[in-house]
Amino acid sequence: MAKEAGKNSSDGDVFDLARIRELIDLMEERGLSEVDLRQGEQQVRLARGVAQPVALPAASLPPVAAAPATPPSAAADAEHIKIIASPMVGTFYTKANPKSPDFVTVGSSVSADTVVCIVEAMKVFNEIPAEISGKIVEILASNEEAVDFGRPLFKVDTRG
């Protein structure tokens, strides 16, 4: 990406103000939230906005092939299940550091501001809040697993 942006710059310096403006325009055009450039020992990181977690409704998950018929009581339960999805591509962490306890476990009660995990992207550790209240019923990713944007991470029963 730095080579593409550098075609219009005469000296190839990643810190050239015109090139930085080009990168900002490219970020806006492509919907990027972050760019990290390095040249030798120097580094510039451009970030805009704050990454927000995405809570997807359970209905947006792809159907499971050959799933058995769902009894009516299970269907009623399913409408109370919400998904906390990854707001970005990165590495999923269940705890702040290897010696810390997990942020949440199955059965944990969460509120909108409860930190449920960390997603590390480009050496930035982003605390992910639940953004919904309820009880964690399933953790869908493993510690230190690579996750994509929109990947379901937790199932939450909003009935508490």
N, C-alpha and C positions, 0 to 999 in steps of 0.2 A: 504494500500500500504506500510506503514511503517513496518508492521509486516512481509510482504513478503520479503522486502529488508533486514530486520533484521535477517533472518534465517542464514546468513553467518557471522554475527557479534557476537562476544562472549559476549559483555556487553550490547547490546541493545541500546546504545547511538545513537540518531539520528544525532549527530554531529561528529560521527566517520568518519574519512577521507575515509576509505574503503567503508563505506555505502554511503557517498556522491558521490564517484566515481561510485558506482553501480546505484545510482539514475540518474546520468548524462547519463550513458550508456542506462538505461531504457528509459529516455526521448528521446534519439536519436533513439533507436529501435522502439519506439511506436509513434514517431512524436509529442511528447508533447512539448509545448513551455514554460510551467510553472509548478512548483511543490512547494507546501507550506506545511512545516512540523512544528509541535509544540510538545514540550515535557515540560510539566509543564509551567513555565513562559518563557521558551526559544523558539525561532522560527527561522527557516531557510527557505528562499525562493530562489529557483533556477529558473531563467528565461533565455531563450536564444532567440536571434533574436528579431525583432520588429514586432508586429502584423500589418499586412497590410490589409486595407479594400479590399473587393472583389467586383468588379463591374460586375454583370452578365448580359449578353444580355437578352433582353426581351423574346427572343425565348426559353430560357432555363427554363422558368416558366412552371409549369404543366398546361395542358389545362383545361379550365373550362367546366364542363359537361353541355351539352345542351345549349351551347352558340349560340346566333343567328348568322347568316352569317354576316361576316364583309364586309361592303361596301368598294370598292377599295380605296376611299379617306382615310378611317380609317386605312387600311392596310399600305398605304404610310406614314401616321402619326406614326404608330406603329414602323416603322423601325428607327425613330428618338428618341424613348423612350428607355432609358437605366435604369438599376436597380442598386442602391447602396445597397449592401447586408452586413449583419453583418459579420465581420471578425472573430468573436469568439462567444462563448456561454457566456451570461451574462445578465445584466439588462440594458435596453435601456433608456437613458435620453435625453429629447429634449432641456434641458437647463443646464447650469453649476451649478446652485443651485436654490432652490425654488423661490427666489426673482428675479432671472435674467430672461430676455426675452428668448424665444426660439431661438436656433441657427439659424434655418430657418423655414419658413412657406411656404404654397402653394403660388407660385408666386415669391418666392425669387430667385434671380440669384446667381449662384454659379460658382466658378472656381475650378480648381483641388486642390488647397490648402485650400479651405473654409471648416472650421469645421462644420459638419452638425449635429453631435450628440456626445454623450458619451456612451460607452458601458463599464459598470463596471464588472470586472471579478476578483474574489478573492481579493476584497478590493482595486483593482487598477483601476483607472478611466482613460480609454483610449479615447482620442479625436479621432474621426473618420473623416478624410477629404473626400471630395466628390470624388476626383481623376478624375473627369470629369467636363466639363463646360456645363452650360445650365441653365434651369429654373426648379425648383421643381414643379411638377404637382400633386403629391400625396404623402402623408406620410402614410406608410403602417403599422406602429407600434404605440402603445400608450405609453405615458410617463410612466416610471417605469415598463414596461412590460418585462417579461423574453423573451429573444430571443436566438435562436440556431445559430450555424455557418451556414452561407449561407442564412439565412432568409432575404428576401427582406425587406428593410427599407424605401426606397424612390424610386419614379419614377422621372426621370429627362428627360426633352425634350432637346436634345442636339442642337436643332436649336436656343436656346436662349430664 
